[in-house]
Every structure is written in C-alpha cells, then in structure tokens.
Amino acid sequence: MIKVAIVDDRPQNRSSIKEKLIYTGEVEVVFVAQNGKDFLEQMVALAATARPQVVLMDIEMPVMDGIAAVGTASITYPDTSYLMLTVFDDDDKIFDAIKAGAAGYLLKDESVEKILNALKQIIEEGGAPMSPRIARKALNMLMNNSAPSNAEAKPDDVLNTLTEREAEILKLLVDGMDHMEVAGKLFLSPHTVRKHIANIYGKLHVANRSQVVKLAMKKKWFMMF
C-alpha cells in the first residue's frame, strides 16, 4: 500500500481524490489537510514511520499555499515526496514548485490511473512524473535556460511570522548556541528562552532543534537577520 496525504482547500476535491485512490486498493490515505499550515501541523504530530510516502499538494490555498508548504516540508521531511496536483499550468507556478522541491506536477484533470502511476513512478523509480502539457512547458524553460521573469527571490511568509526576538533567537540557534548560551547572551532567563524556542518550533512547524536549524540554513534565513 502506498501511503499518501491529500492537501486541498476544497472539501469536495479532498473527498473525491481520497475515494478514487482508496478504491484502487493500492493506496492508504494517511490524512487530508485543507491548506499548507494544516498539512505541516499534521506532519509534526506523526511518528516518522507513519508519515505519508507521497503528498498530493494543491497550489492555491488560503493561509499557506502548496508551494510554501512544499518549500518547508521538503527540507524538514526529506523522506516524503511531494506531487503537485493542481489546475495551474503557468510557467511561474511550475518553476516555483520544482524549485521548492516538488517531485512531480500533474493537472487535476488526469485520471486516477495516471495519478496512481505517478505515485508508483516516484516511489519505485524515483521518477518525476508530469502531465504532458507541464512537461512541455518545463522542457521549454530548460531549453530557454531561464526562469520566468517574475520568479526572483522574495521574503518567506513563514519566516515573517516570527517576532523580532524569536528571529534573533533563531539566528543564535543557527550559530550553534544552546538555550543556556542564548539566555546569557540576551540577558533572559532560560525559561523565557525555552518558551521562545517552543514558539519558533510551532510557527515553523518543526519538532526539534535539528529540524529548525536545517530549515533556516537551507533557506538561508540567517542571511536576512
């Protein structure tokens, strides 16, 4: 059984995809989520052995979109693969999804058989399945050797949820300090620092220090402080 999660802001889409995949007899739906934030919160709560092998991720969702969620999750949960399943086929979305760490990109009008085959390609072959229209656009981008014009770097919405003090503490954690050293440097009590660190974990949807440091360094957040 292939373990998957489904992330889509429309209840009818989540229900329809879930029912079709379960009906194949080859897929176990670990959970469904209504947006990227909901997805990350559910991932944090799961043991490593219970996490989905592949996540079917929509793009346009409120609270946190699919590209932002994949950008965080692909670093925090590298053993899980992320397959975009969306109605969007514009160049910017394709480029941003691949850059964020998506393993494949399918349009929602694909049949359940093609979705199932894509899941198998990712798990069994390490493939990067794409709808034909998406594959052509991706190939054109490679042939042109350029990213879409408006795909330049922009501030990370997840990072922006931190307060100034939390960002300062995160920078010190990235620098290798433990909570006692942070407390001494910032003239705070260890209890206060631990509380700030717990808030950072919650806002960035990670479970421990190694995850938060890996996330910050991979995204080069420390360069912004």
The 8 nearest C-alpha neighbors of each residue, nearest first, counted from 0:
[[1, 25, 26, 27, 2, 24, 3, 28],
 [0, 2, 26, 27, 25, 3, 52, 118],
 [3, 1, 51, 27, 52, 28, 26, 29],
 [4, 2, 51, 53, 28, 54, 29, 52],
 [3, 5, 54, 30, 29, 31, 28, 51],
 [4, 6, 31, 55, 54, 32, 56, 13],
 [7, 5, 32, 56, 33, 31, 57, 34],
 [8, 6, 33, 57, 9, 13, 34, 32],
 [7, 9, 33, 34, 60, 10, 6, 61],
 [8, 10, 12, 11, 7, 13, 33, 14],
 [11, 9, 13, 12, 14, 8, 7, 33],
 [10, 12, 14, 13, 9, 15, 16, 8],
 [13, 11, 15, 9, 14, 10, 16, 7],
 [14, 12, 10, 16, 11, 15, 7, 17],
 [13, 15, 11, 17, 12, 16, 18, 10],
 [14, 16, 12, 18, 17, 13, 11, 19],
 [17, 15, 19, 13, 18, 14, 12, 20],
 [16, 18, 14, 20, 15, 19, 13, 21],
 [19, 17, 21, 15, 20, 16, 22, 14],
 [20, 18, 22, 16, 17, 21, 15, 111],
 [19, 21, 17, 22, 23, 18, 26, 16],
 [20, 22, 18, 23, 26, 19, 24, 17],
 [21, 23, 19, 24, 20, 18, 25, 26],
 [24, 22, 21, 25, 20, 19, 26, 115],
 [23, 25, 22, 21, 26, 20, 0, 27],
 [26, 24, 0, 23, 1, 21, 27, 20],
 [25, 27, 1, 0, 21, 20, 24, 2],
 [26, 28, 2, 1, 0, 29, 3, 21],
 [29, 27, 3, 30, 4, 2, 26, 17],
 [30, 28, 4, 3, 27, 2, 51, 31],
 [31, 29, 4, 28, 5, 32, 3, 41],
 [30, 32, 5, 4, 6, 13, 33, 29],
 [33, 31, 6, 38, 37, 34, 5, 7],
 [32, 34, 8, 7, 6, 37, 31, 9],
 [35, 33, 37, 36, 8, 60, 32, 63],
 [34, 36, 63, 68, 38, 37, 64, 65],
 [35, 37, 39, 38, 34, 63, 40, 62],
 [36, 38, 40, 34, 35, 32, 39, 33],
 [37, 39, 35, 32, 41, 36, 40, 42],
 [40, 38, 42, 36, 41, 37, 204, 35],
 [39, 41, 37, 43, 42, 38, 204, 36],
 [40, 42, 38, 44, 39, 43, 37, 45],
 [41, 43, 39, 45, 44, 40, 38, 50],
 [44, 42, 40, 41, 45, 206, 205, 39],
 [43, 45, 41, 42, 40, 46, 206, 39],
 [46, 44, 42, 43, 49, 50, 47, 41],
 [45, 47, 49, 48, 50, 44, 43, 42],
 [46, 48, 49, 50, 45, 76, 42, 51],
 [49, 47, 46, 50, 45, 51, 52, 78],
 [50, 48, 46, 47, 45, 51, 29, 2],
 [49, 51, 47, 48, 45, 52, 46, 42],
 [52, 50, 3, 2, 53, 4, 29, 79],
 [51, 53, 79, 2, 3, 80, 50, 1],
 [52, 54, 80, 3, 51, 81, 79, 55],
 [55, 53, 4, 81, 3, 56, 82, 5],
 [56, 54, 5, 82, 83, 84, 6, 4],
 [57, 55, 83, 6, 84, 65, 54, 82],
 [56, 58, 85, 84, 7, 65, 83, 6],
 [59, 57, 65, 64, 66, 85, 60, 56],
 [58, 60, 64, 57, 65, 61, 85, 8],
 [61, 59, 64, 8, 34, 58, 63, 62],
 [60, 62, 63, 64, 34, 59, 8, 35],
 [61, 63, 34, 60, 36, 64, 35, 37],
 [64, 62, 35, 61, 36, 34, 60, 67],
 [65, 63, 60, 59, 58, 35, 67, 66],
 [64, 66, 58, 68, 67, 57, 35, 56],
 [65, 67, 69, 68, 96, 64, 58, 70],
 [68, 66, 70, 65, 69, 64, 71, 63],
 [69, 67, 35, 65, 71, 70, 66, 72],
 [70, 68, 72, 66, 71, 67, 73, 99],
 [69, 71, 99, 67, 68, 73, 72, 66],
 [70, 72, 69, 68, 74, 73, 75, 67],
 [73, 71, 75, 69, 74, 76, 70, 68],
 [74, 72, 77, 76, 69, 71, 70, 75],
 [75, 73, 72, 77, 71, 76, 214, 70],
 [74, 76, 72, 73, 210, 77, 71, 214],
 [75, 77, 72, 73, 78, 74, 79, 71],
 [78, 76, 73, 79, 74, 75, 80, 72],
 [79, 77, 76, 80, 52, 73, 75, 50],
 [78, 80, 52, 77, 53, 76, 51, 81],
 [81, 79, 53, 102, 52, 54, 78, 82],
 [82, 80, 54, 101, 102, 53, 55, 83],
 [83, 81, 103, 55, 102, 104, 101, 54],
 [82, 84, 104, 56, 55, 57, 105, 85],
 [85, 83, 105, 57, 106, 56, 107, 55],
 [84, 86, 57, 106, 107, 87, 83, 58],
 [85, 87, 106, 107, 88, 84, 108, 57],
 [88, 86, 85, 89, 92, 106, 58, 93],
 [87, 89, 133, 90, 86, 93, 92, 106],
 [90, 88, 91, 92, 87, 93, 136, 133],
 [89, 91, 93, 92, 94, 147, 88, 136],
 [90, 92, 94, 93, 89, 147, 95, 150],
 [91, 93, 95, 94, 90, 89, 96, 88],
 [94, 92, 90, 96, 91, 95, 97, 89],
 [93, 95, 91, 97, 92, 96, 90, 98],
 [94, 96, 98, 92, 97, 93, 99, 91],
 [97, 95, 99, 93, 98, 66, 94, 101],
 [98, 96, 101, 100, 94, 99, 95, 93],
 [97, 99, 95, 96, 100, 94, 101, 70],
 [100, 98, 70, 96, 97, 69, 95, 101],
 [101, 99, 97, 98, 73, 70, 69, 102],
 [100, 102, 97, 81, 103, 96, 82, 99],
 [103, 101, 127, 81, 82, 80, 100, 97],
 [104, 102, 127, 82, 128, 101, 129, 83],
 [103, 105, 83, 129, 82, 84, 128, 130],
 [106, 104, 84, 130, 129, 83, 107, 85],
 [105, 107, 85, 86, 108, 84, 109, 130],
 [106, 108, 85, 109, 84, 86, 105, 110],
 [107, 109, 106, 110, 86, 105, 85, 111],
 [108, 110, 107, 106, 113, 111, 114, 105],
 [111, 109, 112, 113, 114, 108, 107, 115],
 [110, 112, 114, 113, 115, 19, 109, 20],
 [113, 111, 115, 110, 114, 116, 109, 117],
 [114, 112, 116, 110, 115, 111, 117, 109],
 [113, 115, 111, 117, 116, 112, 118, 110],
 [116, 114, 118, 112, 117, 113, 111, 119],
 [115, 117, 113, 119, 118, 114, 112, 120],
 [118, 116, 120, 114, 115, 119, 128, 113],
 [117, 119, 115, 121, 116, 120, 122, 114],
 [120, 118, 116, 122, 117, 121, 123, 115],
 [121, 119, 117, 126, 124, 118, 123, 122],
 [120, 122, 125, 126, 118, 119, 124, 123],
 [123, 121, 119, 120, 125, 124, 118, 52],
 [122, 124, 120, 119, 121, 125, 126, 118],
 [125, 123, 120, 126, 121, 122, 119, 127],
 [124, 126, 121, 122, 123, 120, 127, 102],
 [127, 125, 121, 120, 124, 128, 102, 122],
 [126, 128, 103, 102, 121, 129, 125, 120],
 [129, 127, 103, 117, 126, 104, 120, 130],
 [130, 128, 104, 105, 134, 103, 133, 131],
 [129, 131, 105, 133, 132, 134, 106, 104],
 [132, 130, 134, 133, 129, 135, 105, 136],
 [131, 133, 135, 134, 130, 136, 88, 129],
 [134, 132, 136, 130, 135, 131, 129, 137],
 [133, 135, 131, 137, 136, 132, 129, 138],
 [136, 134, 138, 132, 133, 137, 139, 131],
 [135, 137, 139, 133, 138, 134, 140, 132],
 [138, 136, 134, 140, 139, 135, 133, 141],
 [139, 137, 135, 141, 140, 136, 134, 142],
 [138, 140, 142, 136, 141, 137, 143, 135],
 [141, 139, 137, 143, 138, 142, 144, 145],
 [140, 142, 144, 138, 143, 139, 137, 145],
 [143, 141, 139, 144, 140, 138, 145, 137],
 [142, 144, 140, 141, 145, 139, 146, 138],
 [145, 143, 141, 142, 140, 146, 139, 138],
 [144, 146, 143, 140, 147, 141, 142, 148],
 [145, 147, 148, 140, 150, 94, 144, 91],
 [148, 146, 150, 149, 91, 90, 145, 94],
 [147, 149, 150, 146, 151, 145, 91, 90],
 [148, 150, 147, 151, 91, 146, 152, 90],
 [151, 149, 147, 148, 91, 152, 146, 95],
 [150, 152, 149, 153, 148, 147, 146, 95],
 [153, 151, 150, 154, 155, 149, 95, 218],
 [152, 154, 155, 151, 150, 156, 149, 223],
 [155, 153, 156, 152, 159, 158, 157, 223],
 [154, 156, 158, 157, 159, 153, 67, 220],
 [155, 157, 159, 158, 154, 160, 67, 63],
 [158, 156, 159, 155, 160, 203, 202, 161],
 [157, 159, 155, 160, 156, 161, 203, 220],
 [158, 160, 156, 157, 161, 155, 154, 162],
 [159, 161, 158, 157, 162, 202, 156, 203],
 [162, 160, 159, 165, 158, 166, 163, 199],
 [161, 163, 165, 164, 166, 160, 159, 167],
 [162, 164, 166, 165, 167, 161, 168, 159],
 [165, 163, 167, 162, 166, 168, 161, 195],
 [166, 164, 168, 162, 167, 163, 161, 169],
 [167, 165, 169, 163, 164, 168, 161, 162],
 [166, 168, 164, 170, 165, 169, 163, 171],
 [169, 167, 165, 171, 170, 166, 164, 172],
 [168, 170, 172, 166, 171, 167, 165, 173],
 [171, 169, 173, 167, 168, 172, 221, 166],
 [170, 172, 174, 168, 173, 169, 176, 167],
 [173, 171, 169, 176, 175, 174, 170, 168],
 [172, 174, 170, 175, 212, 171, 169, 216],
 [173, 175, 171, 172, 176, 170, 169, 221],
 [176, 174, 172, 173, 171, 177, 170, 212],
 [175, 177, 172, 180, 171, 174, 181, 178],
 [178, 176, 180, 179, 181, 172, 175, 171],
 [177, 179, 181, 180, 182, 192, 189, 193],
 [180, 178, 182, 181, 177, 189, 183, 176],
 [181, 179, 183, 182, 177, 178, 176, 184],
 [180, 182, 178, 184, 179, 183, 185, 176],
 [181, 183, 187, 179, 180, 185, 189, 184],
 [184, 182, 180, 186, 181, 185, 179, 187],
 [183, 185, 181, 182, 186, 180, 187, 179],
 [184, 186, 182, 187, 183, 181, 180, 168],
 [187, 185, 183, 182, 184, 188, 181, 189],
 [188, 186, 182, 185, 191, 189, 183, 192],
 [187, 189, 191, 190, 182, 192, 186, 183],
 [190, 188, 192, 182, 191, 179, 193, 178],
 [189, 191, 193, 188, 192, 194, 187, 182],
 [192, 190, 194, 188, 189, 193, 195, 187],
 [193, 191, 195, 189, 194, 190, 182, 196],
 [194, 192, 196, 190, 195, 191, 189, 197],
 [193, 195, 191, 197, 192, 196, 190, 198],
 [194, 196, 198, 192, 197, 193, 165, 199],
 [197, 195, 199, 193, 198, 194, 192, 200],
 [196, 198, 194, 200, 199, 195, 193, 201],
 [199, 197, 195, 201, 196, 200, 202, 194],
 [200, 198, 196, 202, 201, 197, 203, 195],
 [201, 199, 205, 197, 203, 198, 202, 204],
 [200, 202, 198, 204, 199, 203, 197, 205],
 [201, 203, 199, 204, 200, 198, 160, 161],
 [204, 202, 200, 201, 205, 199, 157, 158],
 [205, 203, 201, 202, 200, 39, 40, 43],
 [204, 206, 200, 203, 207, 210, 211, 43],
 [205, 207, 43, 200, 210, 204, 208, 211],
 [208, 206, 210, 209, 205, 211, 200, 212],
 [207, 209, 211, 210, 212, 206, 172, 200],
 [210, 208, 212, 211, 207, 213, 214, 206],
 [211, 209, 213, 208, 212, 207, 75, 214],
 [210, 212, 214, 208, 213, 209, 215, 205],
 [213, 211, 215, 209, 173, 214, 210, 216],
 [214, 212, 210, 216, 211, 215, 217, 209],
 [213, 215, 211, 217, 212, 216, 74, 210],
 [216, 214, 212, 220, 218, 213, 217, 219],
 [215, 217, 219, 213, 218, 214, 212, 220],
 [218, 216, 214, 219, 215, 213, 74, 220],
 [217, 219, 215, 216, 220, 214, 221, 213],
 [220, 218, 216, 217, 221, 222, 215, 223],
 [219, 221, 215, 222, 223, 218, 216, 224],
 [222, 220, 223, 219, 224, 170, 215, 216],
 [221, 223, 220, 224, 219, 216, 170, 218],
 [224, 222, 221, 220, 219, 154, 170, 166],
 [223, 221, 222, 220, 170, 166, 167, 163]]
